[in-house]
Amino acid sequence: MVIKKENERKNLLYLVSFSAGGLFGDTFIHLIPEVVNEMGFTLDVSVYILAGIISSFIVEKVLQWRHCHVPTSDDHPHTFAYMNLFGDAVHNFMDGAIIAGSYITNLHLGIATTIAVIFHEIPQEMGDFGVLIYGGFKISKAVLYNFVTATVAIVGVLFTLFIGSFVENLNLFLIPFAAGGFIYIAGSDLIPELHKEAEISTSLLQLLAFIAGIVVIFSLIFI
């Protein structure tokens, strides 16, 4: 049983590696080049990127919640299941806003960002499910609550589209803001999880998965 759990953890970390590559790839191949093409690399762009990083930091601190990409275990406990649900809802709202802002810019950027968010959401939702089970939820209830928080992303999309009809060039803020958030998530939450595995063979496979995530996002340029 211990060996099975360890294998599951390693397999999930490969998905985390792929997710990190996808987020970094979307940030530096699609998001930042897109806004620089529109605005130039101005101080405003840098400030908006930093705003995305700071906002992600604040969300984690204020909600006492962090993105968890490894299922719960005795060595990785979580006790604030309801707080995690609230934090997950806030995060999904932001994801929806980011996706909507990307599509407002152009279809190509929207598709790339949607795929990058999906890469990130798969391991995150698996981790969140583990948090709820650890917190005492039945499996059926955990699945239902996870689904409900996921639908908040739709609210984020609709809200952004509504606000975008009144605020001109809203996407020129949302795109670099999203880039900052992706940098924070990949660098602060995902990469540290990968460093917990020091075995050479595992690390090499993580690196390959990381590069694969970048390659997938890069390939969208040719679509």
Backbone as CSV, one residue per row, in Angstrom:
resi,resn,N_x,N_y,N_z,CA_x,CA_y,CA_z,C_x,C_y,C_z
1,MET,0.836,-1.204,0.000,0.000,0.000,0.000,0.873,1.258,0.000
2,VAL,1.963,1.228,0.818,2.870,2.366,0.886,3.526,2.607,-0.463
3,ILE,3.943,1.481,-1.117,4.584,1.583,-2.429,3.614,2.155,-3.451
4,LYS,2.350,1.735,-3.381,1.334,2.227,-4.317,1.132,3.722,-4.149
5,LYS,1.043,4.189,-2.893,0.858,5.615,-2.639,2.059,6.413,-3.134
6,GLU,3.261,5.858,-2.956,4.461,6.555,-3.397,4.479,6.665,-4.915
7,ASN,4.075,5.603,-5.609,4.012,5.644,-7.071,2.978,6.650,-7.556
8,GLU,1.832,6.705,-6.879,0.794,7.672,-7.236,1.305,9.089,-7.073
9,ARG,2.043,9.313,-6.002,2.598,10.646,-5.739,3.586,11.046,-6.820
10,LYS,4.457,10.110,-7.218,5.438,10.399,-8.257,4.756,10.693,-9.584
11,ASN,3.736,9.888,-9.915,3.015,10.110,-11.167,2.329,11.468,-11.174
12,LEU,1.787,11.867,-10.026,1.138,13.164,-9.933,2.156,14.284,-10.091
13,LEU,3.351,14.078,-9.572,4.396,15.099,-9.696,4.810,15.299,-11.149
14,TYR,4.723,14.259,-11.971,5.010,14.431,-13.394,3.956,15.333,-14.026
15,LEU,2.715,15.180,-13.580,1.649,16.047,-14.063,1.866,17.479,-13.582
16,VAL,2.358,17.615,-12.358,2.688,18.937,-11.816,3.796,19.575,-12.647
17,SER,4.802,18.780,-13.017,5.896,19.280,-13.860,5.362,19.777,-15.198
18,PHE,4.492,18.980,-15.806,3.880,19.344,-17.083,3.077,20.637,-16.938
19,SER,2.354,20.742,-15.825,1.554,21.926,-15.544,2.434,23.162,-15.401
20,ALA,3.539,23.034,-14.677,4.456,24.159,-14.491,5.007,24.626,-15.836
21,GLY,5.393,23.676,-16.682,5.885,24.029,-18.006,4.830,24.737,-18.829
22,GLY,3.579,24.271,-18.725,2.488,24.907,-19.459,2.244,26.337,-19.011
23,LEU,2.283,26.564,-17.696,2.052,27.915,-17.172,3.181,28.867,-17.560
24,PHE,4.426,28.421,-17.393,5.565,29.253,-17.792,5.551,29.492,-19.300
25,GLY,5.208,28.436,-20.056,5.160,28.567,-21.509,4.132,29.592,-21.947
26,ASP,2.932,29.514,-21.379,1.889,30.472,-21.746,2.291,31.889,-21.356
27,THR,2.953,32.021,-20.209,3.368,33.340,-19.731,4.368,33.999,-20.665
28,PHE,5.430,33.258,-21.011,6.536,33.862,-21.751,6.443,33.712,-23.268
29,ILE,5.582,32.819,-23.741,5.432,32.627,-25.185,4.201,33.337,-25.731
30,HIS,3.154,33.445,-24.903,1.895,34.020,-25.388,1.500,35.313,-24.663
31,LEU,1.351,35.261,-23.341,0.784,36.386,-22.607,1.645,37.650,-22.676
32,ILE,2.892,37.554,-22.209,3.750,38.742,-22.179,4.036,39.270,-23.590
33,PRO,4.395,38.417,-24.570,4.599,38.938,-25.931,3.362,39.637,-26.484
34,GLU,2.177,39.119,-26.153,0.934,39.711,-26.667,0.749,41.124,-26.135
35,VAL,0.913,41.297,-24.835,0.690,42.628,-24.255,1.814,43.584,-24.639
36,VAL,3.035,43.078,-24.789,4.150,43.923,-25.231,3.919,44.392,-26.661
37,ASN,3.360,43.509,-27.463,3.044,43.881,-28.837,2.004,44.995,-28.884
38,GLU,1.086,45.006,-27.911,0.028,46.012,-27.859,0.493,47.311,-27.214
39,MET,1.290,47.199,-26.131,1.638,48.367,-25.317,3.117,48.745,-25.359
40,GLY,3.959,47.805,-25.820,5.392,47.978,-25.643,5.744,47.498,-24.240
41,PHE,7.026,47.285,-23.981,7.411,46.820,-22.638,7.563,48.034,-21.734
42,THR,6.423,48.582,-21.323,6.396,49.794,-20.509,6.430,49.451,-19.027
43,LEU,6.572,50.490,-18.212,6.542,50.313,-16.765,5.178,49.780,-16.322
44,ASP,4.127,50.194,-17.025,2.784,49.717,-16.690,2.700,48.197,-16.783
45,VAL,3.301,47.635,-17.810,3.276,46.176,-17.983,3.942,45.498,-16.795
46,SER,5.101,46.027,-16.400,5.816,45.449,-15.257,4.991,45.552,-13.980
47,VAL,4.338,46.681,-13.789,3.514,46.891,-12.593,2.342,45.920,-12.579
48,TYR,1.711,45.703,-13.728,0.567,44.790,-13.797,1.002,43.350,-13.516
49,ILE,2.178,42.965,-14.027,2.703,41.630,-13.751,2.958,41.463,-12.257
50,LEU,3.587,42.471,-11.659,3.842,42.435,-10.221,2.539,42.404,-9.424
51,ALA,1.512,43.105,-9.933,0.210,43.096,-9.271,-0.370,41.687,-9.252
52,GLY,-0.173,40.942,-10.349,-0.643,39.561,-10.402,0.080,38.684,-9.393
53,ILE,1.387,38.891,-9.254,2.173,38.122,-8.282,1.743,38.455,-6.854
54,ILE,1.618,39.741,-6.568,1.246,40.180,-5.219,-0.157,39.709,-4.854
55,SER,-1.083,39.777,-5.810,-2.453,39.344,-5.544,-2.505,37.863,-5.190
56,SER,-1.741,37.051,-5.903,-1.709,35.620,-5.602,-1.131,35.377,-4.216
57,PHE,-0.115,36.144,-3.859,0.490,36.033,-2.528,-0.521,36.391,-1.448
58,ILE,-1.273,37.471,-1.672,-2.258,37.923,-0.693,-3.373,36.895,-0.518
59,VAL,-3.839,36.324,-1.647,-4.896,35.314,-1.575,-4.476,34.166,-0.675
60,GLU,-3.255,33.709,-0.843,-2.769,32.598,-0.028,-2.657,32.973,1.440
61,LYS,-2.147,34.166,1.708,-1.950,34.586,3.090,-3.260,34.870,3.809
62,VAL,-4.124,35.661,3.193,-5.379,36.052,3.823,-6.291,34.856,4.047
63,LEU,-6.358,33.954,3.079,-7.236,32.793,3.181,-6.586,31.632,3.922
64,GLN,-5.333,31.799,4.297,-4.571,30.731,4.958,-4.691,29.444,4.159
65,TRP,-4.488,29.613,2.869,-4.693,28.506,1.929,-3.620,28.576,0.875
66,ARG,-3.176,27.402,0.442,-2.200,27.347,-0.631,-2.660,26.352,-1.671
67,HIS,-2.222,26.562,-2.924,-2.511,25.580,-3.965,-1.849,24.278,-3.552
68,CYS,-2.582,23.228,-3.482,-1.991,21.945,-3.108,-2.092,20.991,-4.288
69,HIS,-0.966,20.493,-4.754,-0.947,19.662,-5.945,-0.556,18.235,-5.635
70,VAL,-0.405,17.915,-4.332,-0.094,16.559,-3.921,-1.190,16.100,-2.972
71,PRO,-1.783,14.918,-3.203,-2.871,14.448,-2.350,-2.479,14.405,-0.885
72,THR,-3.476,14.561,-0.041,-3.220,14.570,1.389,-2.666,13.237,1.883
73,SER,-1.871,13.307,2.933,-1.295,12.117,3.544,-0.895,12.487,4.963
74,ASP,-0.383,11.504,5.711,0.053,11.795,7.074,1.182,12.814,7.092
75,ASP,1.974,12.821,6.004,3.096,13.759,5.926,2.711,15.078,5.288
76,HIS,1.488,15.159,4.791,1.058,16.362,4.066,-0.381,16.704,4.475
77,PRO,-0.588,17.024,5.766,-1.948,17.196,6.283,-2.573,18.537,5.937
78,HIS,-3.911,18.563,5.890,-4.677,19.783,5.679,-5.871,19.735,6.619
79,THR,-6.160,20.834,7.296,-7.235,20.827,8.272,-8.348,21.806,7.948
80,PHE,-8.123,22.777,7.097,-9.130,23.802,6.841,-9.866,23.501,5.532
81,ALA,-10.678,22.453,5.549,-11.362,22.014,4.332,-12.307,23.085,3.793
82,TYR,-13.069,23.703,4.681,-14.010,24.729,4.216,-13.265,25.972,3.718
83,MET,-12.169,26.315,4.381,-11.356,27.442,3.927,-10.771,27.140,2.554
84,ASN,-10.402,25.881,2.358,-9.869,25.481,1.056,-10.929,25.628,-0.041
85,LEU,-12.182,25.278,0.298,-13.264,25.425,-0.673,-13.445,26.888,-1.066
86,PHE,-13.427,27.770,-0.072,-13.589,29.190,-0.349,-12.423,29.708,-1.191
87,GLY,-11.223,29.309,-0.802,-10.043,29.735,-1.553,-10.055,29.209,-2.974
88,ASP,-10.522,27.965,-3.142,-10.600,27.370,-4.473,-11.601,28.130,-5.342
89,ALA,-12.717,28.558,-4.729,-13.719,29.322,-5.466,-13.141,30.655,-5.939
90,VAL,-12.391,31.337,-5.054,-11.756,32.604,-5.429,-10.772,32.386,-6.568
91,HIS,-9.976,31.334,-6.447,-8.985,31.025,-7.478,-9.659,30.727,-8.816
92,ASN,-10.753,29.958,-8.788,-11.457,29.619,-10.027,-12.105,30.855,-10.651
93,PHE,-12.575,31.768,-9.819,-13.125,33.028,-10.335,-12.041,33.789,-11.101
94,MET,-10.837,33.836,-10.521,-9.725,34.525,-11.172,-9.343,33.826,-12.475
95,ASP,-9.369,32.483,-12.471,-9.076,31.736,-13.697,-10.071,32.100,-14.796
96,GLY,-11.354,32.172,-14.420,-12.381,32.526,-15.393,-12.162,33.920,-15.957
97,ALA,-11.792,34.862,-15.073,-11.530,36.235,-15.513,-10.340,36.281,-16.467
98,ILE,-9.308,35.515,-16.144,-8.105,35.482,-16.981,-8.422,34.897,-18.363
99,ILE,-9.178,33.811,-18.389,-9.545,33.186,-19.661,-10.376,34.141,-20.510
100,ALA,-11.351,34.808,-19.876,-12.193,35.755,-20.611,-11.364,36.897,-21.179
101,GLY,-10.437,37.428,-20.364,-9.571,38.511,-20.829,-8.720,38.092,-22.014
102,SER,-8.300,36.820,-22.024,-7.484,36.310,-23.124,-8.293,36.239,-24.417
103,TYR,-9.531,35.780,-24.310,-10.378,35.677,-25.501,-10.790,37.054,-26.010
104,ILE,-10.899,38.023,-25.095,-11.194,39.387,-25.522,-10.074,39.905,-26.426
105,THR,-8.838,39.501,-26.120,-7.674,39.929,-26.913,-7.707,39.277,-28.291
106,ASN,-7.677,37.956,-28.319,-7.838,37.227,-29.584,-8.041,35.742,-29.306
107,LEU,-8.572,35.035,-30.285,-8.912,33.623,-30.128,-7.679,32.773,-29.835
108,HIS,-6.581,33.059,-30.515,-5.352,32.290,-30.354,-4.860,32.346,-28.915
109,LEU,-4.826,33.545,-28.343,-4.366,33.710,-26.967,-5.340,33.039,-26.000
110,GLY,-6.627,33.123,-26.306,-7.631,32.507,-25.451,-7.461,31.004,-25.372
111,ILE,-7.218,30.376,-26.517,-7.034,28.918,-26.544,-5.795,28.519,-25.748
112,ALA,-4.685,29.237,-25.951,-3.434,28.918,-25.254,-3.614,29.041,-23.745
113,THR,-4.272,30.112,-23.306,-4.462,30.340,-21.876,-5.416,29.319,-21.276
114,THR,-6.459,28.964,-22.009,-7.397,27.953,-21.533,-6.689,26.625,-21.303
115,ILE,-5.842,26.235,-22.251,-5.105,24.969,-22.120,-4.154,25.032,-20.928
116,ALA,-3.465,26.157,-20.757,-2.539,26.305,-19.629,-3.282,26.205,-18.299
117,VAL,-4.449,26.818,-18.219,-5.248,26.767,-16.986,-5.703,25.329,-16.718
118,ILE,-6.124,24.622,-17.770,-6.546,23.228,-17.603,-5.391,22.381,-17.074
119,PHE,-4.183,22.588,-17.629,-3.003,21.863,-17.149,-2.848,22.043,-15.647
120,HIS,-3.050,23.271,-15.201,-2.874,23.582,-13.789,-4.019,23.036,-12.946
121,GLU,-5.228,23.085,-13.483,-6.411,22.714,-12.706,-6.462,21.225,-12.389
122,ILE,-5.967,20.380,-13.282,-6.062,18.936,-13.049,-5.363,18.526,-11.752
123,PRO,-4.065,18.825,-11.587,-3.432,18.442,-10.312,-3.993,19.211,-9.126
124,GLN,-4.402,20.471,-9.341,-4.939,21.252,-8.230,-6.228,20.629,-7.705
125,GLU,-7.137,20.270,-8.616,-8.414,19.702,-8.197,-8.221,18.342,-7.535
126,MET,-7.234,17.579,-7.987,-6.932,16.308,-7.341,-6.461,16.542,-5.912
127,GLY,-5.631,17.561,-5.735,-5.165,17.908,-4.398,-6.301,18.401,-3.518
128,ASP,-7.157,19.259,-4.083,-8.289,19.790,-3.323,-9.244,18.688,-2.898
129,PHE,-9.439,17.705,-3.765,-10.292,16.565,-3.436,-9.725,15.828,-2.222
130,GLY,-8.402,15.661,-2.210,-7.756,15.010,-1.075,-7.943,15.800,0.209
131,VAL,-7.894,17.132,0.110,-8.087,17.989,1.281,-9.477,17.766,1.878
132,LEU,-10.494,17.699,1.023,-11.868,17.531,1.488,-12.069,16.160,2.141
133,ILE,-11.481,15.125,1.541,-11.587,13.785,2.119,-10.911,13.767,3.488
134,TYR,-9.753,14.384,3.567,-9.029,14.451,4.840,-9.840,15.227,5.871
135,GLY,-10.568,16.246,5.400,-11.354,17.082,6.306,-12.644,16.438,6.760
136,GLY,-12.935,15.212,6.314,-14.087,14.491,6.801,-15.261,14.409,5.841
137,PHE,-15.117,14.937,4.631,-16.207,14.873,3.656,-16.320,13.461,3.076
138,LYS,-17.559,13.028,2.810,-17.758,11.790,2.069,-17.354,12.029,0.618
139,ILE,-17.019,10.959,-0.084,-16.544,11.084,-1.460,-17.563,11.808,-2.335
140,SER,-18.826,11.429,-2.226,-19.871,12.048,-3.051,-19.990,13.548,-2.763
141,LYS,-19.885,13.912,-1.497,-19.989,15.312,-1.117,-18.769,16.097,-1.571
142,ALA,-17.597,15.466,-1.482,-16.364,16.117,-1.922,-16.412,16.393,-3.423
143,VAL,-16.913,15.416,-4.193,-17.044,15.585,-5.648,-18.008,16.725,-5.961
144,LEU,-19.150,16.758,-5.257,-20.153,17.799,-5.481,-19.590,19.181,-5.175
145,TYR,-18.939,19.330,-4.036,-18.404,20.631,-3.639,-17.293,21.087,-4.585
146,ASN,-16.471,20.136,-5.031,-15.417,20.483,-5.983,-16.026,20.984,-7.291
147,PHE,-17.118,20.343,-7.712,-17.802,20.742,-8.940,-18.394,22.145,-8.787
148,VAL,-19.007,22.406,-7.637,-19.626,23.712,-7.396,-18.581,24.825,-7.447
149,THR,-17.435,24.608,-6.793,-16.390,25.642,-6.807,-15.821,25.822,-8.212
150,ALA,-15.806,24.742,-9.001,-15.298,24.835,-10.374,-16.191,25.727,-11.228
151,THR,-17.507,25.683,-10.963,-18.434,26.485,-11.763,-18.283,27.984,-11.506
152,VAL,-17.593,28.348,-10.431,-17.364,29.761,-10.144,-16.519,30.395,-11.249
153,ALA,-15.750,29.573,-11.967,-14.963,30.076,-13.096,-15.874,30.694,-14.150
154,ILE,-17.057,30.108,-14.314,-18.019,30.663,-15.274,-18.468,32.046,-14.842
155,VAL,-18.650,32.224,-13.529,-19.005,33.540,-12.986,-17.906,34.547,-13.307
156,GLY,-16.641,34.099,-13.178,-15.513,34.969,-13.498,-15.507,35.383,-14.952
157,VAL,-15.843,34.446,-15.833,-15.924,34.742,-17.267,-17.008,35.775,-17.540
158,LEU,-18.212,35.536,-17.018,-19.340,36.435,-17.262,-19.090,37.824,-16.680
159,PHE,-18.503,37.860,-15.478,-18.206,39.140,-14.829,-17.229,39.955,-15.670
160,THR,-16.188,39.288,-16.157,-15.171,39.976,-16.949,-15.740,40.479,-18.269
161,LEU,-16.547,39.655,-18.911,-17.166,40.082,-20.163,-18.096,41.275,-19.932
162,PHE,-18.799,41.277,-18.804,-19.698,42.388,-18.472,-18.909,43.665,-18.209
163,ILE,-17.880,43.557,-17.366,-17.046,44.717,-17.055,-16.323,45.207,-18.302
164,GLY,-15.887,44.252,-19.139,-15.165,44.609,-20.355,-15.980,45.440,-21.322
165,SER,-17.315,45.334,-21.231,-18.175,46.136,-22.107,-18.225,47.602,-21.683
166,PHE,-17.763,47.877,-20.462,-17.760,49.249,-19.954,-16.349,49.834,-19.826
167,VAL,-15.381,48.956,-19.576,-13.992,49.393,-19.375,-13.190,49.107,-20.636
168,GLU,-12.705,50.150,-21.267,-11.941,49.997,-22.513,-10.563,49.400,-22.239
169,ASN,-10.157,48.476,-23.086,-8.830,47.849,-23.003,-8.590,47.148,-21.664
170,LEU,-9.644,46.571,-21.097,-9.487,45.833,-19.844,-8.487,44.696,-19.998
171,ASN,-8.455,44.084,-21.167,-7.555,42.960,-21.405,-6.088,43.350,-21.287
172,LEU,-5.767,44.627,-21.516,-4.373,45.064,-21.421,-3.891,45.105,-19.976
173,PHE,-4.839,45.046,-19.053,-4.480,44.872,-17.643,-4.528,43.397,-17.260
174,LEU,-5.577,42.711,-17.705,-5.776,41.323,-17.305,-4.676,40.394,-17.805
175,ILE,-4.170,40.642,-19.023,-3.164,39.738,-19.597,-1.863,39.758,-18.795
176,PRO,-1.248,40.923,-18.532,-0.038,40.896,-17.706,-0.328,40.486,-16.268
177,PHE,-1.526,40.813,-15.760,-1.924,40.394,-14.414,-1.970,38.866,-14.347
178,ALA,-2.518,38.252,-15.399,-2.557,36.795,-15.478,-1.149,36.222,-15.533
179,ALA,-0.279,36.872,-16.287,1.112,36.411,-16.387,1.761,36.386,-15.007
180,GLY,1.521,37.430,-14.221,2.074,37.480,-12.863,1.535,36.360,-11.999
181,GLY,0.227,36.105,-12.130,-0.366,35.018,-11.358,0.195,33.667,-11.745
182,PHE,0.392,33.450,-13.050,0.951,32.184,-13.520,2.395,31.999,-13.041
183,ILE,3.165,33.089,-13.067,4.550,33.023,-12.589,4.570,32.632,-11.117
184,TYR,3.668,33.227,-10.339,3.621,32.933,-8.905,3.229,31.477,-8.655
185,ILE,2.168,31.023,-9.332,1.689,29.659,-9.130,2.761,28.640,-9.503
186,ALA,3.347,28.823,-10.689,4.350,27.862,-11.155,5.609,27.909,-10.300
187,GLY,6.057,29.119,-9.959,7.315,29.259,-9.222,7.200,29.034,-7.735
188,SER,6.065,29.421,-7.143,5.910,29.327,-5.698,5.260,28.029,-5.252
189,ASP,4.337,27.507,-6.041,3.581,26.333,-5.629,4.019,25.041,-6.310
190,LEU,4.246,25.098,-7.615,4.534,23.876,-8.354,5.994,23.438,-8.251
191,ILE,6.908,24.338,-8.584,8.329,23.987,-8.581,8.809,23.463,-7.226
192,PRO,8.435,24.114,-6.100,8.872,23.581,-4.799,8.432,22.142,-4.552
193,GLU,7.248,21.761,-5.051,6.806,20.377,-4.893,7.746,19.416,-5.614
194,LEU,8.256,19.847,-6.756,9.137,18.982,-7.543,10.475,18.757,-6.857
195,HIS,10.926,19.746,-6.103,12.218,19.627,-5.440,12.188,18.659,-4.262
196,LYS,10.994,18.211,-3.889,10.895,17.248,-2.796,11.342,15.863,-3.229
197,GLU,11.470,15.658,-4.547,11.969,14.391,-5.085,13.370,14.620,-5.630
198,ALA,14.366,14.029,-4.980,15.760,14.260,-5.373,16.350,13.123,-6.204
199,GLU,15.615,12.038,-6.366,16.112,10.893,-7.132,16.381,11.318,-8.578
200,ILE,17.546,10.958,-9.097,17.984,11.429,-10.412,17.008,11.029,-11.516
201,SER,16.597,9.756,-11.545,15.701,9.294,-12.608,14.363,10.033,-12.555
202,THR,13.846,10.239,-11.342,12.581,10.961,-11.185,12.730,12.411,-11.612
203,SER,13.846,13.020,-11.234,14.097,14.421,-11.581,14.201,14.610,-13.090
204,LEU,14.845,13.658,-13.764,14.968,13.748,-15.217,13.600,13.636,-15.899
205,LEU,12.774,12.738,-15.395,11.428,12.599,-15.955,10.594,13.850,-15.694
206,GLN,10.795,14.467,-14.518,10.115,15.726,-14.215,10.539,16.806,-15.197
207,LEU,11.842,16.851,-15.483,12.364,17.839,-16.421,11.763,17.630,-17.812
208,LEU,11.682,16.377,-18.246,11.096,16.077,-19.550,9.622,16.486,-19.593
209,ALA,8.903,16.229,-18.501,7.489,16.607,-18.431,7.351,18.129,-18.456
210,PHE,8.260,18.823,-17.768,8.264,20.290,-17.729,8.470,20.853,-19.140
211,ILE,9.468,20.313,-19.845,9.750,20.752,-21.208,8.581,20.422,-22.135
212,ALA,7.961,19.260,-21.916,6.811,18.856,-22.739,5.668,19.860,-22.599
213,GLY,5.457,20.359,-21.374,4.426,21.364,-21.148,4.694,22.625,-21.939
214,ILE,5.952,23.038,-21.969,6.341,24.228,-22.730,6.153,23.989,-24.229
215,VAL,6.567,22.805,-24.698,6.485,22.485,-26.120,5.028,22.489,-26.593
216,VAL,4.136,21.928,-25.783,2.716,21.900,-26.155,2.179,23.312,-26.337
217,ILE,2.497,24.184,-25.390,2.045,25.569,-25.465,2.696,26.293,-26.657
218,PHE,3.974,26.024,-26.884,4.689,26.656,-28.017,4.072,26.226,-29.344
219,SER,3.666,24.951,-29.420,3.117,24.439,-30.675,1.819,25.150,-31.079
220,LEU,1.160,25.778,-30.118,-0.090,26.488,-30.424,0.148,27.703,-31.311
221,ILE,1.392,28.139,-31.385,1.732,29.271,-32.271,1.392,28.926,-33.718
222,PHE,1.515,27.676,-34.075,1.363,27.263,-35.471,-0.079,26.857,-35.811
223,ILE,-0.978,26.974,-34.817,-2.371,26.620,-35.093,-3.091,27.796,-35.748
